[in-house]
Amino acid sequence: MTAWIVAADKRVASVVELARSLGGQVIAVTVGDVTVGGVDRVVNVPVADGVPVEAAAPGVAAVVTAGPGDVVLAANRPAERVLAGALAARLGAPVLTDVVSLSQGAAEVSVFGGVSRESVSFAGPVVAVVDGGPAAGGEAPSAETADAQAHDAAVTSTERQDVGEVDLVAAKRIVAAGRGFKSEEDLALARDLCGALGAELACSRPLAEGVNWLPRDRYVGVSGQKVSPDLYVAVGISGQVQHTMGMNGSTVVVAVNSDGNAPIFRDADYGIVGDLYQVLPAIVAAAK
Ligand SMILES: Cc1cc2nc3c(=O)[nH]c(=O)nc-3n(C[C@H](O)[C@H](O)[C@H](O)COP(=O)(O)OP(=O)(O)OC[C@H]3O[C@@H](n4cnc5c(N)ncnc54)[C@H](O)[C@@H]3O)c2cc1C
């Protein structure tokens, strides 16, 4: 079997690792100016300046000739999702999202926002959208170039959104703030702790998609970022499964919560039951 990786971005280390675990040949189909290491073959689909990578879908589909048992993997990012969908339509293949595990002919996917898991099996090719992870390292084979295709799409205007540019996936230490914070100004306490620990600031979803105190790329969880730092400090976060699914790859988890029965303590290596307004300044003072 062959595992095909469709990559419009170099941040596909987790995808490469998953493809390798399947045991067959791994071919990366890169779109535009992207390098991917750790694979057996690279086929590049060129994209001219000003053409969105999504427009290369027919070219990508022409390169990927998946057969029974083959897996097509794409990182869970907007451009790759478009390419994955177009490929699935072309191949007549099912699309799997929220993939927890994948092997030849079978997968487990997370459903209902992470509350449950479903086992699925497939005989023909399947397209799976999975977490990309950081940039793929390893030696990059020299790329073969696919036949250029004419694209009748062009970017006519761009509008910059005011989002942060934090790379939580690569962060070694994270302080995550939840609804236990009473106001946006109070996040200064979390920022102080970040400063003391050399950590990045993250949050639960309500702070990014509710009160909008932090940009959306800072929230952790099943529908946000999946992180795996050495240290994850969850402050004022209750620990619903939709949040913990994004941080359960952390090495050490510390939870600060005023409710001793908060579910987050089940996922924590160290727990502090207390008011964050007292606990955080004390930790910061101790760290200094
Ligand atoms: C389909 C779906 C997808 C979702 N995806 C995500 C996701 O990706 N990420 C995510 O985070 N959520 C996600 N959610 C939302 C999730 O279910 C929870 O609602 C959310 O995680 C709760 O955020 P929270 O823990 O900050 O808030 P709450 O659940 O309100 O918890 C606040 C906590 O703060 C504590 N607290 C209050 N005051 C203090 C204080 N002074 N000191 C210390 N502790 C205090 C409380 O005891 C409580 O435990 C999703 C939900 C659905 C339905």
The ligand as an ORCA input file, in Angstrom:
! r2SCAN-3c Opt
* xyz 0 1
  C     -18.295     20.505     19.563
  C     -17.572     21.235     20.666
  C     -16.242     21.521     20.499
  C     -15.533     22.174     21.518
  N     -14.211     22.420     21.343
  C     -13.517     22.978     22.351
  C     -12.107     23.173     22.243
  O     -11.480     22.847     21.228
  N     -11.465     23.747     23.292
  C     -12.100     24.114     24.454
  O     -11.429     24.632     25.370
  N     -13.435     23.948     24.561
  C     -14.151     23.404     23.553
  N     -15.496     23.241     23.686
  C     -16.143     23.826     24.874
  C     -16.025     22.912     26.097
  O     -17.050     21.948     26.099
  C     -16.115     23.731     27.389
  O     -17.320     24.458     27.392
  C     -14.951     24.707     27.579
  O     -13.739     24.025     27.424
  C     -15.038     25.298     28.986
  O     -14.056     26.295     29.129
  P     -13.504     26.660     30.564
  O     -12.982     25.417     31.203
  O     -12.594     27.807     30.400
  O     -14.809     27.203     31.299
  P     -15.729     26.557     32.459
  O     -16.165     25.185     32.075
  O     -16.772     27.565     32.753
  O     -14.737     26.392     33.671
  C     -14.215     27.473     34.399
  C     -13.458     26.880     35.577
  O     -12.830     27.936     36.284
  C     -12.889     27.620     37.655
  N     -12.790     28.883     38.387
  C     -13.708     29.871     38.514
  N     -13.220     30.879     39.248
  C     -11.963     30.531     39.595
  C     -10.946     31.183     40.355
  N     -11.127     32.403     40.865
  N      -9.773     30.536     40.532
  C      -9.571     29.302     40.002
  N     -10.501     28.639     39.260
  C     -11.676     29.266     39.065
  C     -14.215     26.928     37.855
  O     -14.193     26.099     39.016
  C     -14.320     26.116     36.565
  O     -13.805     24.794     36.742
  C     -16.209     22.579     22.691
  C     -17.569     22.277     22.842
  C     -18.234     21.615     21.844
  C     -19.690     21.306     22.053
*
